[in-house]
Amino acid sequence: MIRAGLIAAYLAALLAVDTQVDLHGQLLLGALTWLVLVIAARPLPPERRAQVAVVLCAATVAELTGSILWGVYSYRLHNLPTFVPPAHGLVFMAGLSLSEALRRHARALVLVAATIAAVWGVLGLVLLPRLDAAGALGVPLLLAFLWRSRARAAYAGVFLVVAGLELYGTAIGTWRWAEKLPGLGIPDGNPPSGVASGYVWFDVMALLLAPRLLAMVQRTWPLRRRPVPGTEQA
C-alpha cells in the first residue's frame, strides 16, 4: 500500500508540475520519471519487471496511435510528453501494489472497481455534462474481465489508479479528450468512463508476453556471456 501511495503521489505531483513548464521542462520531467521507474522497478522480481516493460511498450504504441495519429485526446503541448511512457509503467506498478496490499480483500476490491465503472458508465449516458457513449462501450469489456479473469484483482487495482489519474489529469488540464471520436462521431467523455478498458489489454499482454520475454532474455544472456572460443583460461 505504501508503494502504491508513493507512486500515486509522484504521478500527481508530476502532472501538476507539467502544467507549469514548457517543452524543455517536459524533457527534464521525462528524464526524472525514467529514473523513478528504474529505481521503483529494481527490487521487483524479473517476471514483474518484464511485465512492466511490456505494459510500457504497449501503452506507448497506444499513446502514439490514440493521441498523435488519431487525435482521440491531446496533451497540453499537443505532443507526447517524454514522461508518459515511464509513467505508464509506474501506473501498472501502483495498481498491482494496491491489489497485492489488499489481497485479503480481493473480492471487495473487485466489487468496488466494478461498481465505480458501471455507475460511471451510466452517469456518462444520462447525467454528466458531456455525453459519454464511447466510454460506455468500454465499460462492459472491463466488467467482463473483472468477472471472469483470474487476474481480476490486478485489473481492479489498475482501474482504480487509472480512474483517479484520468479524473485528476483532465481536471488540471494536462490532457483533454475530444468531444467525439475523430472519424466516427461517437460522443466521448472527458475522461471517458471506459478508458481503463484499454489498460486491461495492456495488463493482458503483460501477463501473457512477460514470461516469454523473460525466457527469451534468459536464453540470450548466457550466449552473450559465453567466452569467445580460444580465449578461455587454461
ChimeraX attribute file (.defattr): number of C-alpha atoms within 10 A of each C-alpha:
attribute: neighborCount
match mode: 1-to-1
recipient: residues
	/A:1	15
	/A:2	11
	/A:3	16
	/A:4	23
	/A:5	14
	/A:6	12
	/A:7	23
	/A:8	20
	/A:9	11
	/A:10	16
	/A:11	20
	/A:12	15
	/A:13	11
	/A:14	18
	/A:15	21
	/A:16	16
	/A:17	14
	/A:18	20
	/A:19	16
	/A:20	10
	/A:21	14
	/A:22	11
	/A:23	13
	/A:24	9
	/A:25	12
	/A:26	22
	/A:27	15
	/A:28	14
	/A:29	21
	/A:30	20
	/A:31	14
	/A:32	15
	/A:33	23
	/A:34	20
	/A:35	13
	/A:36	17
	/A:37	19
	/A:38	14
	/A:39	11
	/A:40	16
	/A:41	19
	/A:42	11
	/A:43	10
	/A:44	13
	/A:45	9
	/A:46	14
	/A:47	17
	/A:48	19
	/A:49	21
	/A:50	22
	/A:51	25
	/A:52	27
	/A:53	19
	/A:54	23
	/A:55	30
	/A:56	23
	/A:57	17
	/A:58	19
	/A:59	23
	/A:60	17
	/A:61	12
	/A:62	15
	/A:63	20
	/A:64	14
	/A:65	13
	/A:66	15
	/A:67	19
	/A:68	16
	/A:69	10
	/A:70	14
	/A:71	19
	/A:72	19
	/A:73	22
	/A:74	19
	/A:75	18
	/A:76	15
	/A:77	15
	/A:78	12
	/A:79	12
	/A:80	17
	/A:81	16
	/A:82	18
	/A:83	21
	/A:84	20
	/A:85	21
	/A:86	25
	/A:87	22
	/A:88	24
	/A:89	25
	/A:90	27
	/A:91	25
	/A:92	27
	/A:93	28
	/A:94	25
	/A:95	26
	/A:96	23
	/A:97	21
	/A:98	24
	/A:99	26
	/A:100	17
	/A:101	16
	/A:102	16
	/A:103	14
	/A:104	10
	/A:105	12
	/A:106	18
	/A:107	13
	/A:108	14
	/A:109	22
	/A:110	23
	/A:111	16
	/A:112	15
	/A:113	22
	/A:114	23
	/A:115	13
	/A:116	15
	/A:117	28
	/A:118	19
	/A:119	12
	/A:120	20
	/A:121	25
	/A:122	17
	/A:123	17
	/A:124	25
	/A:125	20
	/A:126	12
	/A:127	11
	/A:128	14
	/A:129	11
	/A:130	18
	/A:131	21
	/A:132	28
	/A:133	22
	/A:134	23
	/A:135	27
	/A:136	24
	/A:137	16
	/A:138	19
	/A:139	23
	/A:140	17
	/A:141	17
	/A:142	26
	/A:143	23
	/A:144	12
	/A:145	20
	/A:146	22
	/A:147	15
	/A:148	9
	/A:149	13
	/A:150	10
	/A:151	15
	/A:152	23
	/A:153	28
	/A:154	25
	/A:155	29
	/A:156	31
	/A:157	28
	/A:158	26
	/A:159	29
	/A:160	23
	/A:161	22
	/A:162	22
	/A:163	20
	/A:164	13
	/A:165	18
	/A:166	20
	/A:167	14
	/A:168	17
	/A:169	21
	/A:170	16
	/A:171	13
	/A:172	13
	/A:173	14
	/A:174	19
	/A:175	22
	/A:176	19
	/A:177	18
	/A:178	18
	/A:179	20
	/A:180	20
	/A:181	19
	/A:182	13
	/A:183	9
	/A:184	7
	/A:185	10
	/A:186	14
	/A:187	18
	/A:188	25
	/A:189	26
	/A:190	24
	/A:191	25
	/A:192	28
	/A:193	30
	/A:194	29
	/A:195	23
	/A:196	25
	/A:197	23
	/A:198	15
	/A:199	22
	/A:200	21
	/A:201	18
	/A:202	23
	/A:203	23
	/A:204	18
	/A:205	15
	/A:206	26
	/A:207	19
	/A:208	13
	/A:209	16
	/A:210	22
	/A:211	16
	/A:212	14
	/A:213	17
	/A:214	17
	/A:215	13
	/A:216	11
	/A:217	13
	/A:218	11
	/A:219	11
	/A:220	11
	/A:221	11
	/A:222	10
	/A:223	11
	/A:224	9
	/A:225	8
	/A:226	9
	/A:227	11
	/A:228	9
	/A:229	6
	/A:230	6
	/A:231	7
	/A:232	8
	/A:233	5
	/A:234	3
